[in-house]
């Protein structure tokens, strides 16, 4: 420890322009007693720093002995009890978006983009599974790896008129789509067996596929750069204010959500978040979300007919297959396939019959589905596929609308400040940019402006009138 006299000498040295160690930075100063005292104090000062360094080293070793090795951004495989991972929910938000999939992040992005101010509306996205970013300043442009290729739909005789009507509608809306006879189909794609095909439709421009994970992260990163908040957790309850009680006082006609309860991952803790608007973009669990505690039974009618449906995707290799000329093919049987890259790899799958839906309790793959159900259909349509080699398989969820396989978009009829964007039935990735913008316009402007999507609202559920659509798989 420096004595008081040494401190005075240090201060004196600083005033005379002496650097630590006695090095002059200006004109020479006399070797007076204060300077000699300063030099005598420097070794003591070095001892202090040496002791401090040793103390910090011992402290660090103690921490290493008490805690497991840390990895960047986490606690290794161990989480301290009571400390949820990831950012915590705030106590309040203007808009709570339940669901961190591509639809939820699209809604969040468009809310902030159309609002036009960095620190205006507070938007919170609740991600149940954070393992699920458009251009950000000073970052490279987003490349979603778009692969241009037409969609080729094959129709048997009984479905030919329906496909032709779909193509007519698409042409009226400006889409460039060709109708092909079996002979024209064979001329364009010699590797296709045209047996059982009455007519085919083929997109001529602006069709293809891209990397879904990149698009999701593009929306996420851009939304966060605009000020959107996010947290890991699961909404398991609501606090509502019931209104419009019936004479008996038991059945409210409508209500307003005042709080959402966000449960922390791997914890018993939950955070109530005060909010003005709630957006149900929970995907396959959108229907289940409205069954959580706090929503009166009378306000759940009609129920949101959205359920999780498990679908398999299979990867296979066939060096003698169609190659680069292979588009996205939807067979008469409902099976589909497309090329995956340029090295003879392909992806394929199909939806099972309604009475054979697999258990959606987990994402395990029934590997027998490929040889028993899918492979024979692929080999019938493309003979070289008889010699294909399976490579890999995985499963994912559709937010399946059991009512009409179309999205439900817009305000809930009885929960005043709840809006829904779910039920895309396998087309959420394609519809997310437009659906997110439309819902943001409805919230901020009071009406749809870019696209009028009122037909996708709740009214058709109340009326029992499905919105049928052809030409989809």
Backbone torsions as a table, in degrees:
resi	resn	phi	psi	omega
1	UNK	NA	137.3	177.6
2	UNK	-75.4	138.4	175.4
3	UNK	-79.1	164.1	-177.1
4	UNK	-60.8	-36.4	178.0
5	UNK	-63.3	-37.5	178.9
6	UNK	-66.2	-39.0	178.3
7	UNK	-61.2	-42.3	179.1
8	UNK	-62.2	-38.4	179.5
9	UNK	-65.4	-40.2	178.7
10	UNK	-61.4	-44.9	179.3
11	UNK	-62.8	-39.2	179.2
12	UNK	-64.1	-41.3	179.8
13	UNK	-64.4	-37.4	179.6
14	UNK	-64.4	-37.4	-179.6
15	UNK	-70.0	-30.0	-179.1
16	UNK	-88.4	1.0	174.8
17	UNK	86.4	33.7	179.8
18	UNK	-102.9	125.8	177.8
19	UNK	-79.2	161.8	176.2
20	UNK	-52.6	134.3	-176.9
21	UNK	91.2	-1.0	176.2
22	UNK	87.2	9.0	-177.9
23	UNK	-77.4	123.5	-179.7
24	UNK	-76.3	143.2	176.5
25	UNK	-114.2	-4.3	177.7
26	UNK	-130.2	-140.2	178.6
27	UNK	-71.3	153.9	-179.3
28	UNK	-58.2	143.4	177.2
29	UNK	-115.3	152.1	-177.8
30	UNK	-67.2	146.7	177.8
31	UNK	-78.5	71.3	-177.3
32	UNK	-85.1	176.8	179.4
33	UNK	-60.1	-40.2	178.5
34	UNK	-60.0	-36.8	-179.9
35	UNK	-67.4	-40.7	178.0
36	UNK	-64.5	-36.9	177.2
37	UNK	-65.3	-38.1	178.1
38	UNK	-59.9	-46.0	180.0
39	UNK	-63.3	-35.2	178.8
40	UNK	-69.4	-28.0	-178.2
41	UNK	-79.6	-23.8	-175.0
42	UNK	-59.6	-45.0	177.7
43	UNK	-58.2	-37.6	177.8
44	UNK	-63.7	-40.5	178.6
45	UNK	-63.2	-39.9	177.4
46	UNK	-63.2	-36.7	178.3
47	UNK	-63.9	-37.7	179.4
48	UNK	-61.5	-48.0	-179.3
49	UNK	-64.9	-34.3	179.3
50	UNK	-66.8	-43.8	178.3
51	UNK	-64.5	-39.4	178.6
52	UNK	-63.0	-42.1	179.2
53	UNK	-62.7	-42.5	179.3
54	UNK	-65.2	-38.4	178.1
55	UNK	-64.0	-42.0	177.8
56	UNK	-64.7	-36.4	179.5
57	UNK	-65.5	-41.8	178.2
58	UNK	-65.1	-38.3	178.4
59	UNK	-63.7	-43.4	178.9
60	UNK	-61.9	-40.0	179.0
61	UNK	-65.9	-36.2	177.9
62	UNK	-63.0	-42.9	178.4
63	UNK	-63.3	-41.7	179.0
64	UNK	-62.2	-35.2	-179.8
65	UNK	-71.5	-29.3	-175.3
66	UNK	-90.6	-27.9	-177.8
67	UNK	-117.6	151.9	174.5
68	UNK	-67.4	163.5	-179.8
69	UNK	-59.1	132.7	-178.8
70	UNK	-86.9	144.5	173.0
71	UNK	-109.4	155.0	-179.5
72	UNK	-56.2	124.9	174.6
73	UNK	82.8	11.0	-179.5
74	UNK	-167.9	-173.9	-178.6
75	UNK	-105.2	31.5	-175.1
76	UNK	66.4	-135.6	179.2
77	UNK	-94.5	9.2	-174.8
78	UNK	-124.0	134.8	176.3
79	UNK	-118.0	126.2	178.7
80	UNK	-55.9	136.9	-179.2
81	UNK	-57.5	136.8	176.5
82	UNK	82.9	-1.0	179.6
83	UNK	-113.5	98.9	-179.4
84	UNK	-67.6	146.3	178.3
85	UNK	-78.7	154.8	176.9
86	UNK	82.6	171.2	-179.8
87	UNK	-66.2	142.0	-179.8
88	UNK	-82.2	152.2	176.8
89	UNK	-68.0	148.0	173.0
90	UNK	-75.3	169.5	179.8
91	UNK	-78.3	-19.6	179.8
92	UNK	-151.2	155.9	177.1
93	UNK	-155.7	152.1	175.5
94	UNK	-73.3	-43.5	-179.5
95	UNK	-131.2	127.9	173.4
96	UNK	-108.8	117.5	177.4
97	UNK	-98.3	113.4	-179.6
98	UNK	-90.2	105.0	-179.9
99	UNK	127.8	118.3	-178.7
100	UNK	-103.3	31.3	173.8
101	UNK	-84.8	-172.2	-174.9
102	UNK	-64.9	-32.6	178.8
103	UNK	-69.7	-46.5	179.9
104	UNK	-60.9	-43.3	179.8
105	UNK	-71.6	-29.6	175.1
106	UNK	-65.2	-43.9	177.9
107	UNK	-60.7	-45.9	-178.9
108	UNK	-61.7	-44.1	179.0
109	UNK	-60.2	-48.8	-176.1
110	UNK	-68.1	-31.9	176.1
111	UNK	-59.4	-45.6	-178.5
112	UNK	-76.8	-36.4	-178.7
113	UNK	-66.0	-41.6	-179.3
114	UNK	-78.6	-26.5	176.7
115	UNK	-66.2	-42.7	172.1
116	UNK	82.5	17.1	175.8
117	UNK	-142.8	140.0	-172.5
118	UNK	-66.0	-43.5	-172.8
119	UNK	-114.6	39.6	178.8
120	UNK	-91.3	-109.0	-177.7
121	UNK	-65.6	135.7	179.3
122	UNK	-94.0	111.5	-177.4
123	UNK	-109.6	129.4	179.3
124	UNK	-119.3	127.1	174.5
125	UNK	-104.5	124.3	179.2
126	UNK	-99.9	115.8	-178.1
127	UNK	-101.9	113.5	177.3
128	UNK	-66.0	-41.3	179.5
129	UNK	-126.7	101.5	-175.9
130	UNK	-70.2	-7.3	175.8
131	UNK	-78.7	-12.4	172.0
132	UNK	-63.3	NA	NA
133	UNK	NA	NA	NA
134	UNK	NA	178.0	-170.2
135	UNK	-64.8	133.2	177.6
136	UNK	-114.4	136.6	-179.7
137	UNK	-51.0	139.1	177.6
138	UNK	68.3	15.9	175.0
139	UNK	-122.1	154.5	-179.3
140	UNK	-61.3	153.3	177.1
141	UNK	-60.1	148.1	-179.6
142	UNK	-75.3	131.4	175.6
143	UNK	-119.0	104.9	-179.7
144	UNK	-86.8	10.5	174.5
145	UNK	57.4	49.1	179.4
146	UNK	-66.9	129.7	178.0
147	UNK	-112.8	102.1	-178.4
148	UNK	-67.5	127.3	178.2
149	UNK	-169.8	137.4	-177.9
150	UNK	-70.5	158.8	170.6
151	UNK	-93.4	130.0	-177.8
152	UNK	-114.8	107.7	178.0
153	UNK	-98.8	129.0	178.0
154	UNK	-107.3	132.9	-177.5
155	UNK	-124.7	136.3	172.9
156	UNK	-77.6	178.1	-176.0
157	UNK	-57.5	-42.5	-176.2
158	UNK	-69.7	-16.9	-179.9
159	UNK	-112.3	6.9	-174.9
160	UNK	-64.7	-46.4	-177.8
161	UNK	-62.4	-38.4	179.2
162	UNK	-64.7	-43.2	178.4
163	UNK	-64.9	-40.1	178.9
164	UNK	-63.0	-38.3	177.8
165	UNK	-66.1	-38.6	177.9
166	UNK	-63.0	-44.6	179.7
167	UNK	-63.2	-39.3	178.0
168	UNK	-60.3	-43.8	177.9
169	UNK	-63.5	-43.0	179.9
170	UNK	-62.3	-40.5	178.6
171	UNK	-65.6	-38.8	178.0
172	UNK	-62.0	-28.8	179.0
173	UNK	-90.6	7.2	174.5
174	UNK	95.5	2.0	178.9
175	UNK	-76.8	140.9	178.7
176	UNK	-93.3	99.0	-176.3
177	UNK	-130.7	135.6	179.7
178	UNK	-106.3	144.6	170.6
179	UNK	-100.3	130.5	-176.1
180	UNK	-120.1	134.3	170.6
181	UNK	-76.9	167.3	177.1
182	UNK	-55.9	-38.7	178.8
183	UNK	-66.5	-42.2	177.8
184	UNK	-66.9	-36.5	177.5
185	UNK	-61.9	-43.6	179.9
186	UNK	-67.0	-35.1	178.8
187	UNK	-68.0	-39.4	-178.7
188	UNK	-75.2	-40.2	-177.7
189	UNK	-129.0	84.6	-175.2
190	UNK	-59.1	-22.6	-176.4
191	UNK	-80.9	-5.0	-178.6
192	UNK	-89.0	134.6	169.5
193	UNK	-85.8	117.7	-173.1
194	UNK	-89.2	8.7	179.7
195	UNK	-59.3	129.8	178.7
196	UNK	82.5	2.5	-180.0
197	UNK	-100.7	123.4	177.6
198	UNK	-94.9	-36.2	-179.5
199	UNK	-158.2	156.9	179.0
200	UNK	-137.3	149.8	173.1
201	UNK	-116.9	141.7	-175.9
202	UNK	-138.9	122.6	178.0
203	UNK	-73.4	133.1	-174.5
204	UNK	-99.0	-16.1	179.6
205	UNK	-157.6	159.2	174.3
206	UNK	58.4	32.4	174.3
207	UNK	-127.2	158.7	179.3
208	UNK	157.5	-156.9	179.1
209	UNK	-141.9	164.3	-177.8
210	UNK	-152.7	176.9	-176.7
211	UNK	-82.5	113.5	-176.1
212	UNK	-66.7	-36.3	-178.8
213	UNK	-63.6	-38.0	178.9
214	UNK	-65.8	-41.2	179.1
215	UNK	-65.1	-43.5	177.8
216	UNK	-57.6	-49.2	-178.9
217	UNK	-67.3	-29.5	176.7
218	UNK	-64.3	-47.1	176.1
219	UNK	-60.9	-42.1	-176.6
220	UNK	-64.5	-49.5	-177.6
221	UNK	-64.8	-41.2	-179.4
222	UNK	-66.5	-42.1	179.4
223	UNK	-61.9	-43.2	179.2
224	UNK	-64.6	-37.4	178.6
225	UNK	-65.4	-22.6	178.5
226	UNK	-90.2	-0.6	175.7
227	UNK	109.7	5.6	178.6
228	UNK	-71.3	138.5	176.7
229	UNK	-96.2	155.8	176.4
230	UNK	-143.4	157.2	175.8
231	UNK	-152.3	157.4	175.9
232	UNK	-94.7	129.6	179.8
233	UNK	168.1	-179.8	-178.6
234	UNK	-133.6	129.1	176.8
235	UNK	-78.3	117.5	-177.3
236	UNK	-120.4	5.1	179.7
237	UNK	-172.4	162.2	180.0
238	UNK	-133.0	156.7	167.6
239	UNK	-115.7	117.9	-175.0
240	UNK	-118.1	157.7	173.4
241	UNK	-110.5	107.6	-177.8
242	UNK	-75.0	141.9	180.0
243	UNK	-135.1	163.7	174.7
244	UNK	63.4	48.8	-179.1
245	UNK	-66.1	144.3	176.2
246	UNK	-71.9	168.8	-179.0
247	UNK	-53.6	-33.4	178.5
248	UNK	-74.3	-17.3	177.4
249	UNK	80.4	11.6	-174.1
250	UNK	-108.5	-21.2	-173.2
251	UNK	-123.5	97.3	178.3
252	UNK	-68.1	146.7	180.0
253	UNK	-85.8	-28.1	176.6
254	UNK	-158.8	168.4	-176.6
255	UNK	-154.8	172.7	178.3
256	UNK	-131.0	137.2	178.8
257	UNK	-84.0	122.4	178.3
258	UNK	-98.0	-34.7	-179.2
259	UNK	-138.9	149.5	165.4
260	UNK	-114.3	142.8	178.0
261	UNK	-100.4	114.1	-178.8
262	UNK	-102.9	114.3	179.0
263	UNK	-86.4	133.5	-179.1
264	UNK	-73.9	146.6	178.0
265	UNK	-67.1	139.1	178.0
266	UNK	55.3	39.2	-177.9
267	UNK	-155.1	153.6	174.1
268	UNK	-85.9	-3.9	-176.1
269	UNK	-79.0	146.3	172.3
270	UNK	-138.5	156.4	-178.1
271	UNK	-119.4	118.2	171.9
272	UNK	-75.8	129.8	-178.9
273	UNK	-117.6	116.8	175.5
274	UNK	-71.1	137.7	-175.2
275	UNK	-150.1	157.5	175.7
276	UNK	-97.3	-33.1	-177.6
277	UNK	-139.0	140.6	175.0
278	UNK	-121.5	132.5	177.8
279	UNK	-114.8	119.4	179.2
280	UNK	-88.2	95.3	175.1
281	UNK	-118.8	40.2	-173.3
282	UNK	-81.8	11.1	173.2
283	UNK	60.7	-127.3	-175.8
284	UNK	-62.5	-19.3	-179.1
285	UNK	-105.1	16.8	-178.8
286	UNK	-64.0	-39.1	178.3
287	UNK	-67.6	-42.3	-179.5
288	UNK	-65.9	-30.9	-178.4
289	UNK	-58.3	-39.1	-178.0
290	UNK	-76.7	-3.6	175.7
291	UNK	-94.2	1.9	-178.3
292	UNK	-70.9	163.5	-178.5
293	UNK	-62.3	148.9	177.8
294	UNK	102.6	-17.9	177.7
295	UNK	-98.9	113.2	-179.7
296	UNK	-55.8	142.8	-176.8
297	UNK	-55.3	-38.9	-177.0
298	UNK	-65.4	-23.1	-177.5
299	UNK	-90.4	-0.6	179.1
300	UNK	-91.2	4.3	-176.1
301	UNK	-105.3	134.1	-6.3
302	UNK	-72.5	150.0	179.3
303	UNK	-64.6	152.0	176.9
304	UNK	-76.1	112.7	-170.0
305	UNK	-82.0	52.5	-177.6
306	UNK	-115.5	126.2	-177.5
307	UNK	-130.5	155.8	172.9
308	UNK	-76.3	130.8	173.3
309	UNK	-123.4	128.0	-177.8
310	UNK	-86.6	133.7	179.2
311	UNK	-130.2	141.5	179.9
312	UNK	-99.3	146.9	169.9
313	UNK	-125.0	130.7	-177.4
314	UNK	-115.0	137.8	176.1
315	UNK	-107.8	135.0	-180.0
316	UNK	-145.8	161.8	-176.9
317	UNK	-119.5	135.3	177.7
318	UNK	-148.3	98.4	-176.0
319	UNK	-63.4	-23.3	-179.9
320	UNK	-101.4	16.0	-178.9
321	UNK	-76.0	-168.2	-174.8
322	UNK	-64.0	-26.7	178.9
323	UNK	71.9	-143.7	-174.3
324	UNK	-65.7	-18.7	-179.2
325	UNK	-81.7	1.7	-175.6
326	UNK	-83.0	116.7	173.8
327	UNK	-85.9	-165.0	171.4
328	UNK	-86.6	111.5	-173.3
329	UNK	-105.1	128.6	173.2
330	UNK	-112.1	111.4	-173.0
331	UNK	-76.3	165.3	176.1
332	UNK	-60.3	-25.3	-178.8
333	UNK	-82.2	-11.7	-174.5
334	UNK	98.2	-12.1	174.7
335	UNK	-68.8	148.8	178.1
336	UNK	-134.4	157.5	174.7
337	UNK	-159.4	160.0	174.7
338	UNK	-156.3	162.9	176.5
339	UNK	-73.9	155.1	178.4
340	UNK	-128.3	91.2	-175.4
341	UNK	87.4	-155.7	-173.8
342	UNK	-125.8	14.2	-173.8
343	UNK	-112.0	29.2	177.7
344	UNK	80.3	19.4	178.4
345	UNK	-102.7	151.0	-176.1
346	UNK	-142.2	157.2	172.0
347	UNK	-119.7	146.6	179.4
348	UNK	-158.1	165.8	178.2
349	UNK	-179.3	-176.5	174.6
350	UNK	-168.6	156.1	176.5
351	UNK	-84.4	138.4	178.8
352	UNK	-77.5	166.7	173.8
353	UNK	-61.3	155.3	-177.0
354	UNK	-55.2	-37.9	-176.5
355	UNK	-81.7	2.7	179.2
356	UNK	-124.1	26.0	179.2
357	UNK	-60.8	130.4	178.7
358	UNK	-72.7	157.7	177.9
359	UNK	-62.4	125.9	-178.4
360	UNK	-93.3	16.1	-178.9
361	UNK	-70.0	-21.1	176.9
362	UNK	-150.8	-179.4	-177.4
363	UNK	-108.9	32.5	173.7
364	UNK	-70.1	153.0	-177.0
365	UNK	-107.3	131.8	171.8
366	UNK	-85.4	97.7	-175.2
367	UNK	-70.1	-15.4	176.4
368	UNK	-76.0	-16.4	-179.5
369	UNK	-62.1	-35.5	-176.9
370	UNK	-67.5	-56.3	-179.0
371	UNK	-70.2	-29.7	-175.2
372	UNK	-82.5	-36.2	-172.2
373	UNK	-116.2	-45.4	-171.2
374	UNK	-87.3	-46.5	-173.8
375	UNK	-56.4	-46.3	-179.8
376	UNK	-58.7	-35.8	179.6
377	UNK	-69.7	-38.9	178.4
378	UNK	-65.5	-43.2	-177.9
379	UNK	-69.0	-31.2	177.4
380	UNK	-67.0	-39.4	-177.6
381	UNK	-81.0	-34.7	179.4
382	UNK	-127.9	96.0	-174.4
383	UNK	-51.0	-38.6	178.2
384	UNK	-60.0	-20.8	179.8
385	UNK	-68.5	-10.6	175.6
386	UNK	-61.4	-24.4	-178.6
387	UNK	-106.8	18.5	-178.7
388	UNK	-68.3	162.4	177.0
389	UNK	-121.2	118.5	177.1
390	UNK	-62.9	144.3	-178.4
391	UNK	-117.9	-54.8	-175.7
392	UNK	-154.2	169.7	178.5
393	UNK	-154.9	150.7	175.1
394	UNK	-150.2	170.5	-177.8
395	UNK	-129.5	153.8	176.8
396	UNK	-147.9	174.9	-177.8
397	UNK	-106.8	138.9	164.1
398	UNK	-96.8	139.5	167.4
399	UNK	-88.3	87.9	-167.0
400	UNK	-85.7	120.1	175.4
401	UNK	-85.8	105.8	-176.5
402	UNK	-68.5	-15.1	-176.8
403	UNK	-78.9	-51.9	-178.4
404	UNK	-150.7	13.7	177.2
405	UNK	60.2	23.6	175.2
406	UNK	-120.5	158.0	-176.9
407	UNK	-65.9	152.4	168.9
408	UNK	-107.1	119.5	-172.7
409	UNK	-134.1	128.9	175.0
410	UNK	125.0	-168.6	-174.4
411	UNK	-75.2	147.2	173.3
412	UNK	-72.4	142.0	-175.6
413	UNK	-70.5	-20.1	-175.0
414	UNK	-125.7	-20.3	174.5
415	UNK	-98.3	105.0	-164.8
416	UNK	-57.4	-38.6	-174.4
417	UNK	-110.4	23.8	176.5
418	UNK	-106.5	129.9	175.7
419	UNK	-121.3	149.2	-175.7
420	UNK	-120.2	140.0	171.8
421	UNK	-143.1	83.6	-174.6
422	UNK	-159.2	174.3	177.6
423	UNK	85.0	28.0	-175.8
424	UNK	-74.2	-10.1	170.6
425	UNK	55.8	43.4	177.0
426	UNK	98.5	-2.6	-178.1
427	UNK	-116.0	15.4	-177.7
428	UNK	-61.1	-37.3	-179.9
429	UNK	-63.3	-39.6	-179.9
430	UNK	-74.2	-36.2	-174.1
431	UNK	-91.3	-13.7	-172.2
432	UNK	-56.1	-47.9	-178.6
433	UNK	-58.8	-45.4	-178.9
434	UNK	-72.0	-41.8	-179.3
435	UNK	-64.6	-41.0	178.7
436	UNK	-62.7	-42.6	178.6
437	UNK	-66.1	-43.3	-178.2
438	UNK	-61.2	-45.8	-179.2
439	UNK	-66.7	-37.2	176.5
440	UNK	-63.5	-40.3	177.0
441	UNK	-63.0	-40.8	179.9
442	UNK	-62.4	-40.1	-178.6
443	UNK	-73.7	-41.4	-173.7
444	UNK	-88.1	-32.8	-175.2
445	UNK	-108.9	-12.3	179.4
446	UNK	86.5	-0.2	179.1
447	UNK	-162.5	161.0	173.3
448	UNK	-72.5	138.1	-179.2
449	UNK	-119.9	-51.2	-178.3
450	UNK	-70.6	-46.9	178.8
451	UNK	-135.2	134.8	176.6
452	UNK	-86.7	103.4	-175.7
453	UNK	-110.0	28.6	-179.8
454	UNK	-62.1	-27.9	-179.9
455	UNK	-64.0	-19.3	179.1
456	UNK	-88.1	4.9	-176.6
457	UNK	-78.0	-176.0	-176.2
458	UNK	-70.4	-19.1	-171.9
459	UNK	-58.6	-36.0	-179.3
460	UNK	-66.7	-28.4	175.7
461	UNK	-70.9	-39.5	178.1
462	UNK	-66.8	-38.2	-178.2
463	UNK	-82.8	-16.1	-176.6
464	UNK	71.5	31.3	-179.1
465	UNK	-115.3	101.1	-178.1
466	UNK	-63.1	148.6	173.7
467	UNK	-98.3	93.3	-175.6
468	UNK	-79.3	146.9	178.5
469	UNK	-143.0	132.8	178.1
470	UNK	-100.5	174.0	176.5
471	UNK	71.1	29.2	178.1
472	UNK	-125.9	162.2	179.5
473	UNK	-135.9	NA	NA
